[in-house]
Amino acid sequence: MSAFLALLRSDVRSHYPDLAPRVAALRAVANISIWAAALFRIAGRNGAVGKVGRWWLMSWLGCDVGPGATFGAGFRLPHPTGIVVGRGVAVGDRVVVYQNVTLGSDRLGRYPTLADDVVVYPGAVCVGDIALADRTVVGANCFLSRSTSIGEIVSGGRS
């Protein structure tokens, strides 16, 4: 439980880096993005707790997170609606995922891995056994089925 709370604190700090911790905590209570990040982590757990978190995500925000998905510190969801994360996805630290993003499997059931400081813009689809390297930016409505190099910007159409 303490690891979960530490991750939640890191999410709050990523949303409000310039505020005092108590002020940030008060603002976090009303921030849907922070609630969503917490539910993403809960839904990624196996067992009954994960199923309840997944149900809340699906009914409240239209998001789906498979059991076994993991999320690093400072996870941000600026507009947490319509996001789908497969069961084998591993998300690094300080990753930002916008609305209607899919992080899913290929036909062989392999999932993407997102390193630290990755940004995935609205409508992007990342599938398969791919690695998005540190500081990768995936543009809006981009279909990505290949790994990226550090700091790469992927935009437009299919890559």
N, C-alpha and C positions, 0 to 999 in steps of 0.2 A: 504493500500500500504506500509506503514512503517513497518508493521509486515512481509510482504513479503521480503522487503529489509533487515530487520534484519536477517531473515532466510538465505538469500543469502550471507550475510556477514559471518554468521557462517559456511556456506559451504566452502567459500573461506578460512577461518581460519583453517578448518579441513584438507584442501588440503595442505596448506602452513603455518603450525604453527610457523615456525622459521623465516619467512620473515617479514619485516616491512609491515604495512598495505597497503601503496601505491605500493610497489613492488609486493605484493601479488595480488593486484587488477589488475595491468598491466599483470601479468602472467595469471590471471583468464580469461581475455578476449580471450585468445587463447586456453583455456583448454576445450575440448569437454565434459568432465565429469561434469564440473560446469554448462555449458549450459544445459546439460541433466537434472541435478538436478532441475534447474529452470523450465524447461519444464515439468518435472514430477509434480511439484507443481501447475503449471498453468493447466495442463490437469486434475488434481484432482478437480478442481473447477467445479461447475455446471454452465450451461448457455453457451452463445456463446464464451466467452473467453476460457472456458475449452475445447470446441469443436475445436477451432483453435489450442490450445496447443496440444491436442491429435492428430490432423491431422499432425502437424509438427513432433511430436515424431514418429508416424507411418511411415511417408514418409522418414524421415531423418535417423532414427536409428533403425527402425523395432521394436519399443517398443510400448506397449499399457498400458495405465493407465485409469482405470474407474473413472467416476465422483464420488466424495465423498471420494476417497483415500486421506489420510493425511500423511504428512512427517514431522518429527521433525528436530531440528537444527543439523547442522553438517552432513547432509546426503551425502554419498559418493557412486559414481558409477564408479569404476575404468575402466571398459570396458562396456560402456552403449549400448549394442546391444542385441536385442532379449528378453528383460525383459517384463514380463506381470504382472501387478498389478491390482487386482480386485477392484471393487468399494467400498467395505467395509473394506479394509485393513487400519490398523493404524500402522504407523512406528514411533518408538521413536527417541530419540536423538543419534547422532553419530553412526548410523547404516550404514553398508557397504554391498552393494548388487552387486555381480558380474554378468557377462553376462549369458544370457539364463536361468534366474531364473524365476519361476512362483510362485506368491503368489495369490492363487485363492480360489474359493468357493468349498464347497462340494455340494452334491445333494440337500441339504436343503437351499442353498444360504447363508451359513455362512462363514465368512472370518477370516483369521489369524490376530493376533495382535503381533507386534514385539516390545519388550521393548527396553531399552537403551543398547548401545554397542553390538548389535547383529551383527554377520557377517554371510552372506549367500553366499557360494562359488558357482562357475559355475555349471549350470545344475540342481541345487536343485529345488525341488517342495515342497511347503508348502501349504496344503489345509485344509479347514474346520475351525471350531470354536476352534482354538488352540491358546495358548499363548506361545510365545517364550520369556522366562524370560531373565533378564539382563545377559549380557555377554555370551549368547548362541552362539555356533558356529555350523553351519550346513554345513557338508562336501559336496564336489562336488558330483553331480549326486545322491543325497540322496532324497528319497521320504518321507516326514514327515507329518503324520496325527495325531500326538499326541502332547500335551503340553510338555514343557521342564522345568527343574528346573534351578536355578541360576547357571551360569557357566558351564552348561552341553555342552559336545561335542558330536554331533550326526554325525555318519559317516556310509557309506556303506549301500546300499540296502534300504529296506523299514523299517520305524520305526513308 
